[in-house]
Amino acid sequence: MSTRREPWELVSLAELLALAAQMEQEAIDGYLDLSRRMESLQRPDLARVFDALVVEEQSHLSKVDAWRGGAGVSRIQAPESPKEVFEDEGVGIVAPDLVSAYRAFSIAVRNEERAFVFWTYVSAHADTDEIQEAAERMAREELGHVATLRRERRLAFHSERDLNIAVTLDVLPDLERKLAHLLDTLAASDAGTGKEILLRNFARQSESRVASLIETPVTALAVAAITPRSALESPLALSELLVDCYLDLGSQAKQDSDASRGRAFAADLIHCLAVLGDRQTGRS
């Protein structure tokens, strides 16, 4: 009988930190490869973007190593990595003219989001409090990385796009209603599949967030997300936009309760993004 474990079924802190370090190293190696390719294709501007991502991932790896040293955890061989946490999404093979700084940061954002989803799975399947707490810490770290890279992506967006619109926090309920409708429409096209159930559950989560925002409006600084109008018609793009808004709320809200809501809403939507991304690329 096979005793092969799922990647998220970790049995010790040493295993967890070994896997975390391996995942960060895989990201470093992936961005280094992309940087070299952009240099070879005479795109030093994009090589610099991927070099910056290498530095960011090296910082993450240093934190894991420092944690391991501080906890007195021995270095062991990492268990099998989860598949497709790091992806270059075709940038390694497409023509360089099809790549932009915005796209590069978008790839990095999605990689960090997948890592966040993975660590939440580790936490959910943990057999000990130590593993659960460590996985939750890793998930929080990844959520912080998501916020950092989304800010960089936003800067790239500003420099690359002229036709933008500002979406302020007071329209969040309307955006959530729009997202619920788009998710239900997608679910109907996936009728009878496992995706239908997931999509309808995410639509209900959107409606729940609407109720929360209406019952207790947020009191936050004047934060706005910049997005093309077409994003409001795409469930994937709209979910991305809402994550941006909620991460802004989580970092800038005047009330701790609003900040907590913002982070919780962003976390829920990142799970939704993982499913929408899989659906778009045809993964089951």
C-alpha positions in Angstrom: 0.0 0.0 0.0 1.4 3.4 -0.9 2.3 5.8 1.9 2.9 8.8 -0.4 1.8 12.0 1.3 0.2 15.1 -0.2 2.7 18.0 -0.3 0.8 19.9 2.4 0.9 17.0 4.9 4.0 17.9 6.8 5.1 16.1 10.0 7.7 18.4 11.6 8.8 22.1 11.7 12.1 20.9 10.1 10.1 19.6 7.1 8.1 22.8 6.9 11.1 25.1 6.9 13.0 22.9 4.5 10.1 23.0 2.1 9.6 26.8 2.5 13.3 27.3 1.7 13.1 25.1 -1.3 10.0 26.9 -2.7 11.8 30.3 -2.3 14.9 28.9 -4.1 12.8 27.6 -6.9 11.4 31.1 -7.3 14.9 32.6 -7.3 16.0 30.2 -10.0 13.0 30.9 -12.1 13.3 34.7 -12.0 17.1 34.4 -12.7 16.3 32.3 -15.8 13.8 34.9 -17.0 16.3 37.8 -16.3 19.0 36.0 -18.4 16.5 35.4 -21.2 15.5 39.1 -21.3 19.2 40.1 -21.4 19.8 37.8 -24.3 16.8 39.2 -26.1 18.1 42.8 -25.6 15.4 43.7 -23.1 17.5 45.0 -20.2 14.5 46.9 -18.8 12.7 43.7 -18.2 15.8 42.0 -17.0 16.0 44.6 -14.2 12.4 43.8 -13.2 13.2 40.1 -12.9 16.4 41.0 -11.1 14.4 42.9 -8.5 12.1 39.9 -8.1 15.2 37.8 -7.4 16.3 40.2 -4.7 12.8 40.0 -3.2 12.8 36.2 -3.1 16.3 36.1 -1.7 15.0 38.3 1.2 12.2 35.8 1.8 14.7 32.9 1.8 16.9 34.8 4.3 13.9 35.1 6.6 13.3 31.4 6.4 16.9 30.7 7.2 16.9 33.1 10.1 13.8 31.4 11.5 15.3 28.0 11.1 18.5 29.2 12.9 16.5 30.9 15.7 14.4 27.9 16.3 17.5 25.6 16.4 16.0 23.4 13.6 18.3 21.2 11.7 18.6 21.3 7.9 17.0 18.3 6.3 16.1 17.3 2.7 12.9 19.0 1.7 9.8 16.9 0.9 8.3 17.0 -2.5 7.3 20.6 -3.6 3.7 21.4 -4.5 3.3 21.5 -8.2 2.9 24.8 -10.1 3.4 27.2 -7.1 6.1 28.9 -9.2 5.1 29.5 -12.9 6.5 31.8 -15.5 3.2 31.6 -17.3 4.8 31.3 -20.7 7.1 34.4 -20.4 10.1 32.0 -20.9 8.9 31.2 -24.4 6.9 34.1 -25.8 8.3 36.9 -27.9 9.8 39.6 -25.6 7.5 42.3 -27.2 4.6 40.5 -25.5 6.2 41.0 -22.1 5.9 44.1 -19.9 6.9 45.1 -16.4 3.2 44.9 -15.5 3.0 41.3 -16.7 6.2 40.4 -14.9 4.8 41.7 -11.6 1.5 40.0 -12.3 3.3 36.7 -12.6 5.1 37.3 -9.3 1.8 38.3 -7.6 0.1 35.1 -8.7 3.1 33.0 -7.6 2.8 34.5 -4.1 -0.9 34.0 -4.1 -0.5 30.3 -4.9 2.1 30.0 -2.1 -0.4 31.6 0.3 -3.1 29.1 -0.8 -0.6 26.3 -0.3 0.3 27.3 3.3 -3.4 27.7 4.2 -3.8 24.0 3.1 -0.8 23.1 5.3 -2.4 24.8 8.2 -5.8 23.1 7.6 -4.2 19.7 7.5 -1.7 20.1 10.3 -1.5 17.3 12.8 0.2 19.4 15.5 -0.2 22.9 16.9 3.4 23.6 16.0 2.9 22.9 12.3 -0.4 24.8 12.2 1.1 27.9 13.8 4.2 27.8 11.5 2.0 27.3 8.4 -0.2 30.3 9.5 3.0 32.4 9.9 4.1 31.4 6.4 0.6 32.3 5.0 0.8 35.7 6.7 4.3 36.2 5.2 3.0 35.3 1.8 0.1 37.7 2.1 2.5 40.5 3.0 4.6 39.6 -0.1 1.4 39.8 -2.2 0.7 43.3 -1.0 4.2 44.4 -1.7 4.2 43.0 -5.3 0.8 44.4 -6.0 2.0 47.8 -5.2 4.9 47.4 -7.6 2.5 46.0 -10.3 0.3 49.1 -9.8 3.2 51.4 -10.4 4.0 49.5 -13.6 0.4 49.7 -14.6 0.4 53.5 -14.2 3.5 53.8 -16.4 2.1 51.5 -19.1 -1.6 52.4 -19.4 -3.2 55.7 -20.3 -6.9 54.8 -20.1 -7.6 54.1 -16.4 -10.4 54.6 -14.0 -10.3 55.1 -10.3 -12.3 52.7 -8.1 -12.9 54.1 -4.6 -13.8 52.1 -1.5 -17.4 53.4 -1.4 -18.3 51.4 -4.5 -17.1 48.1 -3.1 -20.6 46.7 -2.5 -21.5 47.4 -6.2 -18.3 45.7 -7.3 -19.0 42.7 -5.1 -22.6 42.4 -6.6 -21.1 42.5 -10.1 -18.6 39.8 -9.1 -21.3 37.6 -7.7 -23.3 37.9 -11.0 -20.2 37.1 -13.1 -19.4 34.0 -10.9 -22.9 32.7 -11.1 -22.8 33.1 -14.9 -19.5 31.1 -15.0 -21.0 28.5 -12.7 -24.0 28.1 -15.0 -21.6 27.3 -17.9 -19.8 24.8 -15.7 -23.0 23.1 -14.6 -22.6 19.6 -13.3 -18.9 19.9 -12.5 -16.9 20.5 -9.3 -16.1 24.0 -10.6 -19.8 24.9 -10.5 -20.0 24.3 -6.8 -16.8 26.3 -6.1 -17.9 29.2 -8.2 -21.3 29.4 -6.6 -19.7 29.3 -3.2 -17.5 32.2 -4.1 -20.5 34.1 -5.4 -22.2 33.6 -2.1 -19.1 34.9 -0.3 -19.3 38.0 -2.5 -22.9 38.5 -1.3 -21.8 38.0 2.3 -19.2 40.7 1.9 -21.9 43.0 0.4 -24.0 42.5 3.5 -21.1 43.1 5.8 -20.1 46.3 4.0 -23.6 47.7 4.0 -24.3 46.7 7.6 -21.0 48.2 8.8 -19.5 50.6 6.3 -15.7 50.9 6.4 -14.1 54.0 7.7 -10.8 54.3 5.8 -8.5 56.8 4.2 -9.3 57.9 0.7 -7.8 54.8 -1.1 -8.4 54.2 -4.8 -7.5 51.4 -7.1 -6.7 52.2 -10.7 -8.0 49.8 -13.3 -9.1 49.6 -17.0 -12.8 49.7 -17.5 -12.7 46.3 -19.1 -11.7 44.8 -15.7 -15.2 45.3 -14.5 -16.5 42.7 -17.0 -14.0 40.0 -16.2 -14.4 37.9 -13.0 -10.7 37.3 -12.9 -9.7 40.9 -13.3 -12.5 42.1 -11.0 -11.4 39.7 -8.3 -7.8 41.0 -8.7 -9.1 44.6 -8.3 -11.1 43.7 -5.2 -8.0 42.1 -3.6 -6.1 45.3 -4.2 -8.9 47.3 -2.6 -9.1 45.0 0.5 -5.3 44.9 0.9 -5.3 48.7 0.9 -8.1 48.6 3.4 -6.1 46.2 5.6 -3.1 48.4 5.7 -4.8 51.9 5.9 -8.1 51.5 7.7 -8.6 53.7 10.7 -10.4 51.0 12.7 -8.7 47.7 13.6 -11.9 45.9 12.8 -12.0 47.3 9.3 -8.3 46.3 8.8 -9.1 42.8 9.9 -12.1 42.6 7.6 -10.0 43.9 4.7 -7.3 41.2 5.2 -9.9 38.5 5.7 -11.8 39.5 2.5 -8.5 39.6 0.5 -7.7 36.1 1.8 -11.1 34.8 0.6 -10.7 36.3 -2.8 -7.2 35.0 -3.3 -8.7 31.5 -3.0 -11.3 32.5 -5.6 -8.5 33.8 -7.8 -6.7 30.4 -7.6 -9.8 28.7 -9.0 -10.5 31.3 -11.7 -6.9 31.1 -12.8 -7.0 27.3 -13.0 -10.2 27.6 -15.0 -8.7 30.1 -17.4 -5.6 27.9 -18.1 -7.7 24.7 -18.3 -6.3 23.1 -15.2 -8.6 20.8 -13.2 
